[in-house]
């Protein structure tokens, strides 16, 4: 049984609950206080307290960070975006980044070391034989007192002392015991050696290293807006009520908005800085500052030590989940339907399709669906450059389960992997349908139409 | 008590041991003998030899007596410690400089060509006996000198050569197979 605690919201604010228990982290049940919160292993919590010492753990901030973690598609638990220092493996081949792509390595049955505190282990009593009290016939130094051996060793580098151990028994005890209780300190050294660190301590260090990222995440300070905003930043309530709100609003793939700050962006804006925070293998925007030509500066969101411009691949809810801009008039009707807007405004993964790739945007859903929220578009150029693979296309396989999960293209020649599959899927489960379409090759068939039924959820219930 | 008094030393573990005569000022290199001198009156010491109770040869005891006699004017370790304590932990560099000119220091002893000659004719067994005698009598400069001399023998030399110099049988030479077995045992015992 191991102890757990829960950081949750109670009537008196954010608190750490009493101790619960679990008997098996994989198959057993958590016997924790019935409050919704973030569960911490007791040993990990103690390490976190050490990591932030001397300050106490900022419970409110910690809960906010945990609640803002993104929840991958088709997953009920938030993702930290890293491999837990080797405890999980990211499968980026058969999963997209917004999916649950972390698998546990092979199940380690009965490895009890993860439940132990390695510092509670004591070095075993020394079993080595002490040097003989009687000098050997051929080694008059064998009975040299230990203090004299130590005195000789003081004049020697370690390598020579180690060699001396192979010369005479007199030098054996030098690395064995140094106090009255003959503990085997070589055992302790090897247990804590960086190269040969034992599994228990290695696990503890893994958690410690991960906690450094947590400590950095807790550090940023929230920038409160002054109660009375300077005129240059103040938002006219009348305009605010009138103007429409467009932009990358709504939920990203985090859990939504927690705090909102609204200011007016003046025409005299001279500089915009973003504050970023690295967590896992991604760097996130956590705050921003705006500066006018007259030097007025306002800071929004969190202020982190790292302030710079970054090329963003994604934005999620560590702190800033929404950036909205109020415009003076609603977007012109039909403006999103223009031919090249999807390429420029959509969120594409992994890259924006090249200009020479025709998108046939009329076959997509209205552009607004794709540019609001986090709904990445991905693509596969299965025909190859100039359509050179099309003549070798022999079949298409579609895997579906409540929607299309993956389309595979079969060719009668070697084709690079990126042209062979659309969508990522690890393996086909039993409940998934796989439909095969065969193509007889050039001149054999003529495809007139392809009909496909796909359920698009409404924007409110949409997920990426 | 006269500073030029002659003391007699005898190894009581060996009934046939010689009686060695050493100047008191030389014998005071030994902290043990200094303590004896403080607790026995002069008349007793005039009639009785100071007992040495360590199993070493007369030759080794003679070498120790030779060394303390040669370096009898060297500041005694016990005096240096006492002076250091009196000065509240400071070294008293001015006094030390004067002593250097008149009496020499431990560094001079270590670097002295006389010591090279002293140890040149000493075999391994004799070296061992000088060391344990110096340790028994608590003659720190000689003890340190022996340790450094042995360290010089060991330093940067292969095991075979050190064994040869110190006349030690190489009982720990291991075959590659034995080495591999030891490594496996270490991995099994410590890293699993």
Contacts between the chains, C-beta under 8 A, distances in Angstrom:
chain1	res1	chain2	res2	distance
A	136	B	169	7.8
A	138	B	167	7.0
A	138	B	168	6.1
A	138	B	169	4.0
A	139	B	168	4.6
A	139	B	169	6.8
A	139	B	171	7.9
A	140	B	124	6.3
A	140	B	125	5.0
A	140	B	128	4.5
A	140	B	167	7.6
A	141	B	124	7.7
A	141	B	128	5.8
A	141	B	166	6.6
A	141	B	168	6.9
A	144	B	128	7.1
A	144	B	131	7.4
A	144	B	132	7.3
A	145	B	132	7.5
A	145	B	135	6.8
A	147	B	135	7.9
A	148	B	131	6.3
A	148	B	132	7.4
A	148	B	135	5.8
A	148	B	143	7.6
A	148	B	147	6.7
A	151	B	143	7.2
A	151	B	144	7.2
A	151	B	147	4.4
A	152	B	147	4.6
A	152	B	150	5.1
A	152	B	151	5.2
A	152	B	154	7.6
A	153	B	151	7.9
A	154	B	147	7.6
A	155	B	147	6.3
A	155	B	148	5.2
A	155	B	151	3.5
A	155	B	152	7.8
A	155	B	155	7.7
A	156	B	151	5.1
A	156	B	154	6.2
A	156	B	155	6.0
A	157	B	155	7.7
A	160	B	151	7.8
A	160	B	154	5.5
A	160	B	155	5.4
A	160	B	156	6.9
A	163	B	154	7.0
A	163	B	158	7.8
A	163	B	159	5.6
A	163	B	162	7.2
A	164	B	154	5.3
A	164	B	162	7.4
A	165	B	172	7.9
A	166	B	159	5.1
A	166	B	172	4.6
A	166	B	173	7.8
A	167	B	154	7.2
A	167	B	159	5.8
A	167	B	162	4.9
A	167	B	163	5.6
A	167	B	166	6.9
A	167	B	168	5.9
A	167	B	170	7.9
A	167	B	172	7.7
A	168	B	166	7.3
A	168	B	168	5.7
A	186	B	190	7.8
A	187	B	189	7.9
A	187	B	190	6.1
A	190	B	186	7.8
A	190	B	190	4.3
A	190	B	191	6.8
A	191	B	190	7.0
A	196	B	190	7.2
A	196	B	191	5.0
A	198	B	191	7.0
